[in-house]
Amino acid sequence: MGRRPAAEHPPPNTSYPPRPRTLAVGYDEESQTLFARFRGRRTGPEQYDDGVGYEHFDVSPQEWQRFRDNWTPGQYINHILNGKPYTPATW
């Protein structure tokens, strides 16, 4: 827990490209941990605070790939990843 992603990736696909909810994702294959950072509150026109991050544990490389390929990553998180152990990120 509390580890930074080994590699941070650009935001995944989104169902609403002008305003994606997921800002950044990462995956550490060694610990099988998926990291996701979400958009925070609006601070001005098209400006947002950094949002909260989460670490999802026991995510296989295949699940990571399905997450990356999914058109709506939020639904994948809600239906699949939230059934696994997770915690707010400490980074």
trRosetta pair geometry for C-beta under 8 A, 3 or more apart (Angstrom, degrees):
i j d omega theta_ij theta_ji phi_ij phi_ji
1 55 6.6 153 -134 81 69 156
1 87 6.4 3 -135 57 120 146
1 90 6.9 74 152 1 89 126
2 89 7.7 126 -112 -168 40 62
2 90 4.0 -24 -114 53 85 135
2 91 6.9 132 -164 -45 56 83
3 28 6.5 -7 113 -26 133 166
3 31 6.7 115 46 19 155 164
3 33 6.8 108 64 67 118 158
3 55 7.7 104 51 -121 76 145
3 91 7.9 -32 113 -44 18 128
4 26 7.8 0 164 93 63 163
4 35 7.7 22 -167 -90 40 168
4 91 5.2 116 -89 -108 80 160
5 8 5.1 113 78 -74 134 69
5 25 7.9 127 -96 153 161 41
5 26 2.5 19 -148 126 163 149
5 27 6.7 32 -147 10 110 19
5 28 5.9 -153 -143 -46 55 91
5 33 7.8 -145 -104 101 69 100
5 35 4.3 -120 -64 31 109 143
6 26 6.9 167 43 172 53 114
6 27 7.4 -40 41 95 98 44
6 28 4.5 119 -12 -108 105 81
6 29 7.4 -58 32 15 149 72
6 30 7.4 104 -53 15 145 104
7 26 5.9 175 86 -145 45 98
7 27 7.3 -19 60 53 87 64
8 24 5.5 -2 -172 178 113 120
8 25 7.4 147 -157 84 65 31
8 26 4.4 -55 -103 -76 54 117
8 35 7.7 -64 -106 84 80 127
9 12 7.6 49 109 -65 119 72
9 24 7.1 150 69 -166 52 70
9 25 5.3 -27 60 77 102 81
9 26 6.0 158 6 -91 81 54
9 27 7.5 9 -9 5 125 89
9 68 7.4 -35 125 -115 163 115
10 24 7.4 -77 -149 -119 23 69
11 14 6.8 0 142 -40 120 117
11 20 5.2 98 164 118 153 158
11 22 5.4 142 -151 105 96 83
11 23 5.7 -78 -86 -167 113 20
11 24 6.2 -71 -75 -78 68 37
11 25 7.0 99 -128 -2 39 93
12 22 5.8 -4 36 97 93 143
12 25 5.7 22 -32 4 101 144
12 67 6.8 -86 -106 145 160 79
12 68 5.7 -139 -120 -132 112 48
12 70 7.1 24 159 61 137 80
12 73 4.4 95 83 -56 138 143
13 68 7.9 102 -2 172 92 42
13 69 7.6 21 -4 176 131 21
13 70 6.4 -156 54 93 122 48
13 71 5.1 -82 130 -132 142 36
13 72 7.4 -65 107 -52 104 25
13 73 6.4 146 65 -32 73 97
14 17 5.5 140 76 -81 111 50
14 20 3.9 -111 -83 -112 161 100
14 21 7.1 154 -134 22 117 71
14 22 6.8 -165 -88 40 104 94
14 72 7.5 59 -152 -116 34 50
14 73 7.1 -45 -90 17 59 102
15 71 6.4 74 -78 143 80 89
15 72 4.7 13 -42 -98 117 95
15 74 7.8 -79 11 29 113 111
16 19 5.6 -24 127 60 113 78
16 20 6.7 171 81 -86 73 47
16 21 7.8 63 55 -21 110 86
17 20 6.5 -5 -133 -55 34 94
19 39 7.6 -48 177 -11 78 175
20 23 7.0 144 101 -82 105 46
20 39 7.1 146 99 -34 59 126
21 38 5.6 -12 159 -150 80 97
21 39 5.5 -112 -148 21 42 107
21 74 5.9 34 67 -68 139 128
22 25 6.4 10 169 -49 121 105
22 36 5.9 -55 -140 -164 106 108
22 37 7.5 108 -163 76 62 47
22 38 5.9 -49 -103 -104 48 68
22 39 7.7 -76 -41 -16 10 84
22 73 5.2 -27 -8 81 158 138
22 74 6.9 -158 -36 -60 109 81
23 37 5.0 -54 63 102 104 94
23 38 6.4 135 3 -143 92 14
23 39 5.5 128 -50 -65 107 67
23 50 7.6 -121 60 -140 168 68
23 51 6.5 152 -2 30 128 110
24 35 8.0 -15 117 116 88 98
24 36 7.5 165 89 -152 52 43
24 37 4.6 13 53 44 91 113
25 34 7.0 -17 -168 -176 102 91
25 35 6.4 152 -161 86 50 64
25 36 5.1 -8 -107 -103 84 71
25 37 7.5 -153 -71 21 43 69
25 67 7.5 -165 -172 132 156 123
25 68 7.6 -167 95 -92 147 81
25 73 7.6 -117 -60 -162 146 157
26 34 7.5 159 85 -160 48 48
26 35 4.2 -3 58 55 93 114
27 33 7.2 169 -151 88 51 49
27 34 5.3 -16 -103 -107 83 67
27 35 7.1 -156 -71 19 35 77
27 59 7.2 -107 -134 98 104 127
27 61 7.9 110 157 -117 141 61
27 64 4.6 63 -122 -139 156 138
28 31 4.7 17 108 41 119 98
28 32 7.4 -69 91 -14 72 12
28 33 4.8 8 48 53 105 93
28 35 7.5 58 -11 -18 94 108
29 32 6.7 18 -162 -79 35 55
29 61 5.9 23 -126 -83 104 104
29 64 7.8 -86 -91 1 78 163
31 57 7.7 -66 149 -131 94 83
32 57 6.9 71 101 -170 86 55
32 58 5.8 30 117 -124 125 21
32 59 5.4 176 168 57 81 55
32 60 6.4 -10 -145 -88 121 33
32 61 7.7 -89 -116 -42 88 63
33 55 5.5 -11 -172 -169 115 99
33 56 6.8 151 -159 74 59 48
33 57 5.6 -20 -105 -103 82 59
33 59 6.7 95 -126 30 15 107
34 55 7.4 150 77 -158 47 48
34 56 4.4 -13 59 58 99 105
34 59 4.3 1 -19 40 109 167
34 63 7.7 -98 -43 111 138 105
34 64 6.0 -176 -89 -103 111 89
34 67 6.7 60 -138 37 152 171
34 81 6.7 -80 65 -130 142 135
35 53 6.4 1 -174 -177 91 114
35 54 7.4 169 -151 86 48 47
35 55 5.6 -17 -100 -102 73 70
35 56 7.8 -162 -72 21 27 74
35 89 6.5 64 -144 -93 97 136
36 53 6.6 169 89 -151 43 67
36 54 5.4 -7 58 55 91 90
36 56 7.3 28 2 -8 108 109
36 73 7.8 176 -127 151 137 129
36 77 6.9 -61 18 -99 173 137
37 50 7.0 -36 179 -172 125 92
37 51 6.0 139 171 71 74 88
37 52 7.4 -166 -145 103 63 29
37 53 4.3 -30 -95 -94 78 92
37 89 7.5 -51 -85 22 82 150
38 51 4.0 -85 92 114 66 146
38 52 5.9 -1 48 59 102 69
38 53 7.4 175 11 -88 70 41
38 54 7.8 29 -12 -1 106 100
39 48 4.9 2 -171 137 97 161
39 51 4.8 80 110 -31 11 135
40 48 5.3 152 63 163 70 95
40 49 3.6 -67 95 84 139 86
40 50 5.5 53 -13 95 131 23
40 51 3.6 -173 -56 -79 67 63
40 52 7.1 113 -92 -16 89 61
41 48 6.6 172 88 -152 26 80
41 49 5.3 19 50 26 74 115
41 51 8.0 133 -11 -96 50 82
42 47 7.0 97 -163 80 64 58
42 48 5.6 -48 -101 -99 46 78
43 47 4.8 -69 69 114 91 103
43 48 6.2 149 7 -118 88 21
43 49 5.7 104 -40 -42 120 79
44 47 4.0 17 58 44 90 125
48 51 7.2 -10 148 -46 119 94
52 88 6.1 -60 -176 -138 115 105
52 89 7.5 154 172 32 68 92
53 88 7.0 97 79 -170 58 64
53 89 3.4 -30 102 27 107 137
53 91 6.5 -39 71 65 154 86
54 86 5.5 23 175 174 113 119
54 87 7.0 165 -153 84 73 31
54 88 6.0 -60 -101 -112 67 39
54 89 5.9 -131 -85 -29 11 89
55 86 6.3 174 88 -152 50 72
55 87 5.6 -10 56 58 96 80
55 88 7.9 42 14 128 81 12
55 89 5.2 114 -31 -90 92 79
56 59 5.4 65 111 -45 103 127
56 77 7.6 -141 -61 -136 149 87
56 81 4.6 -28 -141 -173 158 113
56 82 8.0 -80 -114 -74 120 38
56 84 5.6 76 -175 83 95 121
56 85 7.6 141 -159 88 53 50
56 86 4.4 -24 -103 -98 64 111
57 84 6.1 -158 70 149 61 109
57 85 4.5 -22 53 81 117 101
57 86 6.5 -172 8 -83 77 50
57 87 8.0 31 -20 4 110 92
58 84 5.1 -154 68 -159 104 122
58 85 6.3 81 10 33 114 96
59 63 4.9 -124 -167 87 78 127
59 64 5.7 98 141 -60 112 84
59 67 7.7 -6 -168 -17 132 141
59 81 6.7 2 -96 -120 119 99
59 84 6.5 142 -67 97 76 172
60 63 4.7 99 52 5 78 100
60 64 7.0 -133 98 -5 44 86
61 64 5.4 -50 -149 34 35 117
61 65 6.5 36 153 -19 66 103
62 65 5.7 -52 -150 36 33 110
62 66 6.4 33 151 -17 65 104
63 66 5.6 -52 -145 38 35 111
63 67 6.3 41 152 -23 65 103
63 80 6.8 -173 -151 152 112 134
63 81 7.6 134 165 -83 125 86
64 67 5.7 -54 -152 33 30 114
64 68 6.5 28 151 -17 64 106
65 68 5.6 -53 -147 37 34 112
65 69 6.1 22 157 -11 67 111
66 69 5.9 -62 -141 45 30 105
66 70 6.1 47 155 -46 65 101
66 76 7.0 176 126 -144 92 137
66 80 7.8 -37 104 98 128 177
67 70 5.7 -45 -148 10 28 119
67 73 6.1 59 -174 -133 80 94
67 76 5.2 164 -117 129 70 148
67 77 7.7 68 -133 -63 113 71
67 80 7.8 -140 -79 77 93 136
67 81 7.2 47 -95 -51 129 127
70 73 5.5 127 84 -85 112 55
70 75 7.3 -144 164 68 132 93
70 76 4.4 99 87 -46 176 140
72 75 4.2 40 111 13 116 113
72 76 6.8 154 96 -15 65 85
73 76 5.3 -55 -150 38 42 115
73 77 6.2 45 152 -22 71 101
74 77 5.6 -50 -149 34 33 112
74 78 6.3 28 155 -15 66 107
75 78 5.6 -55 -143 41 33 109
75 79 5.8 12 164 -4 69 115
76 79 6.3 -64 -134 48 24 96
76 80 5.4 -25 -177 28 65 118
76 81 6.6 53 133 -8 75 104
77 80 7.2 -66 -109 55 11 78
77 81 4.6 -43 -137 48 54 122
77 82 6.1 70 155 -34 67 93
78 81 7.9 23 -7 49 16 82
78 82 5.6 -2 -139 4 31 135
79 82 7.5 76 12 34 11 101
79 83 7.8 -16 152 -17 34 114
80 83 6.3 -77 -175 25 27 110
80 84 7.8 10 145 -12 63 106
81 84 5.7 -56 -162 30 49 111
81 86 6.8 65 153 -59 92 139
82 86 6.8 -68 -120 17 50 140
